[in-house]
Amino acid sequence: MTSAVEFNDARRLRADRARQVADLLRCQIQRGAFESGVLPKEERIVAEFGTTRNAVRDALDLLRAEGLVERLPGVGTLVTAVKVPHGLHRLLGLNETLREHGSIVNELRAGGLITPPRAISARLGLPDGSPVVYVERLRRLADVPLSLDQTYLEPELGEALLAEDLEHEDIFVLIERLSGPLGRADLTVEAVNADPHSAAVLEAPRGAALLLAERLTHLADGRPVDLEYIRFRGDRLTMRGTLHRSL
């Protein structure tokens, strides 16, 4: 039987080691471990992770391809971008969530009453053929595109919301102002590739990795009022949460 040590030392591919090192360095970058903005020298990373110089160089190439670091001759490897952490602890709008990182600016791209596909009506608990209000916004942080939000709203609430300040306010804040407190949201997050339209709007390369969040939000009384499909730039945002296990 092959031991774990034998497997790790003799059979793991260089690419596997590089990916592991890249994952650990990426997490350290996101958590602010390198306050100077400069990564340790290659030989120190080799010693810390118990790997080879070639694996470390491949790991740094992976991070450079993601736009997180850049190598400068005579200086070293610099951190060039840090993803914004999006907490999953509470039901908050984007501006509320990222307040400490700057103000979110919204570009209203579309807004009005539409007849949606049956799947949308069903999620909002509405009969087939019922109109809903559709809102599409491009959301920027520090003048950089962060997300493209497509929102479907229960019609009575949605029409009232269209008269509000959608360019500066979170929709959650407006909903609570108009209809009372929110209760819960059902959330699904998955990775998708940027289609040509999303890539152009988000100023991302075509086919780039995006985080797609589907979120159905309910009022405190349980009524579904807000169905969103949010495409986040995967190179500018990371999802974080704290999970507790109770048996």
Buried (B, 14 or more C-beta within 10 A) or exposed (E): EEEEEEEEEEEEEEEEBBBBBBEBBBEBBBEEEBEEEBBBEBEEBBEEBEBBEEBBBBBBBBBBEBEBBBBEEEEBBBBEBBBBBBEBEEBBBBBBBBEEBBEBBBBEEEBEEBEBEEEBBEBBBBEEEBBBBBBBBBBBBEEEBBBBBBBBBBBEBBBBBBEBEBEEBBBBBBBBEBBEEBBEBEBEBEEEBBEEEBBEBBEBEEEBBBBBBBBBBBBEEEEBBBBBBBBBBBBBBBBEEEEEEEE
